[in-house]
Amino acid sequence: MKKNGLSQEGLKLIACLTMLTDHIGAVLLPRFLWLRAIGRLAFPIYCFLLAEGFHHTRSRKNYAL
């Protein structure tokens, strides 16, 4: 059964695309600061996914490794 909202895979895709945007802005287009601002969304998304994974894991020791 599918829940409402974004799946983990959807969040990962958004985080990857925003991180790619950040890196493109940093390396290729440093004058466009809005690219860097978009890229800053990746970190909180990855932190959320990390916390969710830690919360739902059975072996916290293995997850930490």
TORTOR-428106 format. One record per residue (C-alpha): residue number from 0; residue in three letters; x, y, z. Coordinates in pm, whole numbers. Layout:
BEGIN
REC pos code c1 c2 c3
REC NUM Ala X Y Z
...
# end
This chain:
BEGIN
REC pos code c1 c2 c3
REC 0 Met 0 0 0
REC 1 Lys 144 336 -102
REC 2 Lys 146 619 149
REC 3 Asn 69 976 59
REC 4 Gly 367 1198 -9
REC 5 Leu 713 1127 -138
REC 6 Ser 884 792 -110
REC 7 Gln 1242 751 5
REC 8 Glu 1348 699 -354
REC 9 Gly 1177 1023 -455
REC 10 Leu 1353 1211 -176
REC 11 Lys 1688 1059 -275
REC 12 Leu 1635 1168 -634
REC 13 Ile 1549 1523 -527
REC 14 Ala 1854 1534 -298
REC 15 Cys 2082 1406 -576
REC 16 Leu 1950 1658 -826
REC 17 Thr 1982 1949 -584
REC 18 Met 2336 1840 -494
REC 19 Leu 2424 1818 -863
REC 20 Thr 2283 2169 -909
REC 21 Asp 2500 2290 -622
REC 22 His 2814 2135 -769
REC 23 Ile 2743 2274 -1114
REC 24 Gly 2694 2615 -957
REC 25 Ala 3016 2585 -759
REC 26 Val 3240 2465 -1042
REC 27 Leu 3095 2583 -1371
REC 28 Leu 2876 2883 -1289
REC 29 Pro 3007 3045 -968
REC 30 Arg 2836 3378 -1043
REC 31 Phe 2488 3225 -1016
REC 32 Leu 2438 3203 -642
REC 33 Trp 2081 3082 -680
REC 34 Leu 2221 2749 -802
REC 35 Arg 2411 2717 -475
REC 36 Ala 2097 2806 -279
REC 37 Ile 1901 2528 -450
REC 38 Gly 2184 2289 -374
REC 39 Arg 2162 2359 -3
REC 40 Leu 1836 2165 11
REC 41 Ala 2024 1837 -32
REC 42 Phe 2181 1828 315
REC 43 Pro 1860 1840 523
REC 44 Ile 1700 1579 297
REC 45 Tyr 1996 1344 340
REC 46 Cys 1992 1404 717
REC 47 Phe 1622 1319 728
REC 48 Leu 1680 996 534
REC 49 Leu 1970 905 761
REC 50 Ala 1759 960 1074
REC 51 Glu 1468 763 929
REC 52 Gly 1696 475 838
REC 53 Phe 1849 475 1185
REC 54 His 1505 480 1344
REC 55 His 1379 183 1140
REC 56 Thr 1688 -37 1145
REC 57 Arg 1715 -354 1349
REC 58 Ser 2089 -334 1404
REC 59 Arg 2195 16 1501
REC 60 Lys 2557 -96 1536
REC 61 Asn 2571 -223 1177
REC 62 Tyr 2385 85 1053
REC 63 Ala 2642 311 1217
REC 64 Leu 2924 120 1050
# end
